[in-house]
Amino acid sequence: MNFVSEMRAKAVSAPKRLVLPEGTDPRIIRAARILMDEKMAVSVTLLGKIVEIQDAARKEGVELSGIQIISPGADPNLGKYADIYYDLRKLKGMTPEQARIDITDTLRWGAMMVHLGDADAMVAGAEKTTGDVLRAGLAIIGTLQGLKTASSCFVMTEIDPQYGSNGSMIFADCAVVPDPSAEQIADITESAALSCREFLNIEPVVALLSFSTKGSAKHDDVTKIQTAMESLKNRNVNFVFDGELQADAALVPSVLDKKAPGSPVKGKVNVLIFPDLGSGNISYKLVQRLGKVQAYGPFLQGFAKPVSDLSRGASVDDIVTTCAVTLSRAK
């Protein structure tokens, strides 16, 4: 069973409640129907103006029975949601009046549903930008306890089976944080370790990558990884990690023996942490194209509750897969 099949099966085994803020997008409507028909979600809520969603569904030939539709501006929860949003943002200068206006934005409304437990997961980005999705999620749902950084990961599968876990690995961060600080890299590492457990069902063994191995080069970028390593040690994280390591040292035991003898990650690395977005994004695309590897994602990580972003060019099948993955993370 491949990664997509596993995630879909996991979603079916314990179906949760999903909110889709871009309810008028035809691809979202078709995906919602599939998710309900294949029982990957116990409920799906589309957000937007009810008439517009109904018209879009009619044009697509999609039956909306069993799918909930909420128009935030006319919903009975408007007052409650606005009050809670005001409380969350008042130290940032929010007023009660502005909170009532802002919460009717479907991204914020969807995030509030997840925050309050009225939905278990949110998927958006078919129309909105990644930045829009991140801002709504961070403002309302927030990050996991102990973390301050939302980031992303890719699940890479069908790699040469001598690497990772039978050819599957987690790459992070390849899509969100352009130039992470040492503390952000430590956050990304913790989030990626959790993603490894959730997506690959294995214990994470993490390599923090650099162009240097154990001080072989001197540079601010190397120091950043070394500082991230110290932060992780101070946090007493519950997974195996090492760094700073060059990619060949992280992946090839004989090279690691020469460059960092005694490393605890020897021959076991299944999570790669990149020092910045440039190296991460370039690396996953090179591995995907030159190695003919499957790359799934990016999947957002580090949020207190499941939130995922979509490419604005996502197909219906892409949306269904992302929803299944996100639902599989809901508790």
C-alpha positions in Angstrom: 0.0 0.0 0.0 1.5 3.4 -1.0 1.4 6.6 1.0 -1.8 8.0 -0.5 -3.7 4.7 0.0 -2.4 4.4 3.6 -3.5 8.0 4.5 -6.9 7.4 2.9 -7.4 4.2 4.8 -6.3 5.9 8.0 -8.9 8.6 7.5 -11.6 6.1 6.8 -10.7 4.1 9.9 -11.4 7.0 12.2 -13.4 9.6 10.2 -13.3 13.2 11.5 -15.0 16.5 10.8 -13.5 18.7 8.0 -14.0 22.4 7.1 -13.2 23.7 3.7 -13.3 27.6 3.6 -13.2 27.9 -0.2 -16.7 26.4 -0.6 -17.5 28.0 -3.9 -14.5 26.5 -5.8 -15.7 23.7 -8.1 -12.7 21.6 -7.2 -13.4 21.9 -3.5 -17.1 21.0 -4.0 -16.2 17.9 -6.0 -13.6 16.9 -3.4 -16.1 17.3 -0.6 -18.5 14.9 -2.4 -15.7 12.3 -2.8 -14.6 12.6 0.9 -18.2 12.0 2.1 -19.0 9.2 -0.4 -15.8 7.4 0.4 -16.3 8.0 4.2 -13.0 9.7 4.7 -14.8 12.3 6.8 -17.7 12.0 9.1 -18.8 15.5 8.0 -17.6 18.1 5.6 -18.5 21.8 5.9 -18.2 24.2 3.0 -17.9 27.9 3.8 -19.3 30.7 1.7 -22.5 32.3 0.5 -25.1 29.5 0.4 -26.6 30.4 -3.0 -23.2 30.7 -4.6 -22.1 27.3 -3.3 -25.4 25.7 -4.5 -25.1 27.3 -7.9 -21.5 26.1 -8.3 -22.5 22.6 -7.3 -25.3 22.6 -9.7 -23.0 23.6 -12.6 -20.6 20.8 -11.6 -23.5 18.3 -11.3 -22.6 17.6 -7.7 -25.2 16.6 -5.1 -24.7 18.4 -1.8 -26.8 16.1 0.4 -25.0 15.4 3.6 -22.6 18.3 3.2 -23.0 21.2 5.6 -22.9 24.8 4.2 -22.2 27.8 6.4 -22.4 31.4 5.5 -20.4 33.1 8.2 -22.1 36.4 8.0 -25.5 34.9 8.6 -24.6 32.1 11.0 -25.9 32.0 14.6 -22.3 31.5 15.9 -21.2 34.9 14.5 -21.4 36.7 17.9 -19.6 34.0 19.8 -16.9 33.6 17.2 -16.4 37.4 17.0 -16.1 37.7 20.8 -13.5 34.9 20.9 -11.6 36.3 18.0 -11.5 39.7 19.7 -10.1 38.1 22.9 -7.4 36.4 20.9 -6.4 39.6 19.0 -7.1 42.5 21.4 -3.5 42.9 22.4 -2.7 43.4 18.7 -5.1 46.3 18.5 -8.3 44.5 17.5 -11.6 46.1 18.4 -14.9 44.3 18.9 -16.4 45.9 15.9 -13.5 44.9 13.6 -13.5 41.4 15.0 -17.1 41.0 14.0 -16.1 42.0 10.4 -12.9 40.0 10.2 -14.3 36.8 11.5 -16.7 36.5 8.6 -13.6 35.9 6.4 -14.0 32.2 5.6 -10.4 31.3 6.4 -10.7 32.8 9.9 -14.1 31.2 10.4 -12.7 27.8 9.4 -9.8 28.3 11.8 -12.1 29.3 14.6 -14.2 26.1 14.0 -11.1 24.0 14.4 -9.9 26.1 17.4 -13.2 25.6 19.2 -13.6 22.0 18.3 -16.6 22.5 15.9 -14.4 20.9 13.2 -11.3 18.7 13.6 -9.2 19.9 10.6 -9.1 22.6 7.9 -7.8 22.5 4.4 -7.5 25.7 2.2 -5.3 27.3 -0.4 -7.2 26.4 -3.6 -7.9 30.1 -4.0 -6.1 31.8 -1.1 -2.3 32.1 -0.8 -0.1 30.1 1.6 0.4 33.3 3.5 -3.3 33.8 4.0 -3.7 30.2 5.3 -0.8 30.6 7.6 -1.9 33.9 9.0 -5.4 32.6 9.8 -4.1 29.4 11.4 -1.5 31.2 13.5 -3.8 34.0 14.6 -6.5 31.6 15.8 -5.3 28.0 16.1 -1.7 28.7 17.1 1.2 26.4 17.3 1.8 23.2 19.3 2.7 23.8 23.0 6.4 24.5 23.2 6.8 25.6 19.6 6.6 29.0 18.0 7.1 28.1 14.4 4.7 26.7 11.7 6.5 25.0 8.9 6.1 22.3 6.3 7.3 18.9 5.3 7.3 16.7 2.2 6.9 12.9 2.3 9.3 11.5 -0.1 8.7 7.9 -1.2 10.1 5.4 -3.7 13.6 6.4 -3.0 16.3 3.8 -3.2 15.3 1.4 -0.3 18.7 1.6 1.3 17.8 5.1 2.4 15.2 6.2 5.0 12.6 3.7 6.0 12.4 1.3 3.0 12.8 4.3 0.7 10.6 6.8 2.5 11.8 10.0 4.2 10.6 13.3 5.6 12.1 16.5 4.1 11.6 19.8 6.0 11.2 22.8 5.7 10.8 23.0 1.9 7.9 25.5 1.6 7.3 28.0 4.4 10.2 29.6 6.4 12.7 31.3 4.1 15.6 31.9 6.4 14.9 30.2 9.8 16.8 31.1 12.9 18.4 28.5 15.1 15.4 28.3 17.3 13.1 28.0 14.3 15.2 25.2 12.9 14.9 23.4 16.3 11.1 23.9 16.1 11.0 22.6 12.5 13.0 19.6 13.6 10.6 18.8 16.4 7.6 19.2 14.0 9.2 17.0 11.3 9.9 14.3 13.9 6.2 14.3 14.8 5.3 14.2 11.1 7.6 11.2 10.6 5.7 9.3 13.3 2.3 10.3 11.9 3.0 9.8 8.2 5.6 6.9 8.2 4.6 5.2 11.4 8.2 4.9 12.5 10.5 6.5 15.1 12.3 9.5 13.7 16.1 9.6 13.2 17.0 13.1 12.2 19.9 14.7 10.4 20.3 18.5 10.5 22.1 19.3 7.2 24.8 21.8 6.4 27.7 22.3 4.0 29.8 21.4 7.1 30.2 18.3 9.2 31.1 18.8 12.9 32.9 22.1 12.4 34.7 21.2 9.2 33.8 24.8 8.0 33.4 28.1 9.8 30.4 30.3 8.8 27.4 31.9 10.3 25.2 29.4 8.6 27.1 26.6 10.2 26.9 28.2 13.6 23.1 28.4 13.2 22.8 24.7 12.9 25.2 24.1 15.8 23.0 26.4 17.9 19.9 24.6 16.8 21.6 21.4 17.9 22.2 22.8 21.4 18.6 24.0 21.6 17.3 20.5 20.8 19.6 19.0 23.5 18.3 21.5 26.0 14.7 20.6 25.1 15.4 16.9 25.8 13.5 15.8 22.7 12.4 12.2 22.5 14.0 11.3 19.2 17.5 10.6 17.8 19.2 13.4 16.0 22.6 14.7 14.9 24.2 17.6 13.1 25.6 19.6 11.6 26.1 17.0 8.9 26.7 17.1 5.1 24.2 15.2 3.1 26.6 12.4 2.2 27.6 11.9 5.8 23.9 11.8 6.8 23.0 9.2 4.2 26.1 7.0 3.7 27.4 5.1 6.8 31.0 4.8 5.5 31.2 8.6 4.9 29.7 9.2 8.4 32.3 7.0 10.0 35.1 9.2 8.5 33.5 12.6 9.1 31.6 12.0 12.4 32.5 8.6 13.9 30.2 7.4 16.6 27.2 9.4 15.4 23.9 7.9 16.7 22.1 8.4 13.3 24.5 6.1 11.4 22.5 4.2 8.7 19.2 5.1 10.2 18.3 8.7 9.0 14.7 9.1 7.9 14.2 12.8 8.4 16.3 15.5 6.7 16.3 19.1 8.1 17.5 21.8 5.7 19.2 25.0 6.8 17.0 27.3 4.8 14.1 27.3 2.3 16.4 27.6 -0.7 18.3 24.4 0.0 15.1 22.5 1.0 13.0 23.5 -2.0 15.8 22.9 -4.5 16.7 19.5 -2.9 13.2 18.0 -2.9 12.7 19.0 -6.5 16.0 17.6 -7.6 15.4 14.4 -5.8 11.9 14.2 -7.2 12.8 14.8 -10.8 16.3 13.3 -11.1 15.6 10.3 -8.8 12.0 9.7 -10.1 10.8 9.9 -6.5 7.3 10.6 -5.4 7.0 13.8 -3.4 3.8 14.4 -1.4 3.1 17.8 0.1 3.9 20.3 1.3 2.0 19.5 4.5 1.9 22.1 7.2 3.2 21.1 10.6 3.7 22.7 14.0 0.0 23.9 14.4 -1.9 23.0 17.5 -4.5 21.3 15.4 -4.5 20.0 11.8 -4.3 22.7 9.1 -3.1 22.1 5.5 -2.4 24.3 2.5 -3.2 23.6 -1.1 -1.5 24.7 -4.3 -3.8 27.0 -6.2 -3.3 24.7 -9.2 -4.4 21.6 -7.2 -6.5 19.0 -8.9 -9.5 17.5 -7.3 -7.5 14.3 -6.6 -4.7 16.5 -5.0 -7.3 18.1 -2.8 -8.8 14.8 -1.7 -5.3 13.5 -0.9 -4.4 16.5 1.2 -7.7 16.3 3.0 -7.2 12.7 3.8 -3.7 13.3 5.1 -4.9 16.2 7.2 -7.9 14.3 8.6 -5.5 11.4 9.5 -3.7 13.7 11.9 -6.8 14.8 13.8 -7.1 13.4 17.3 
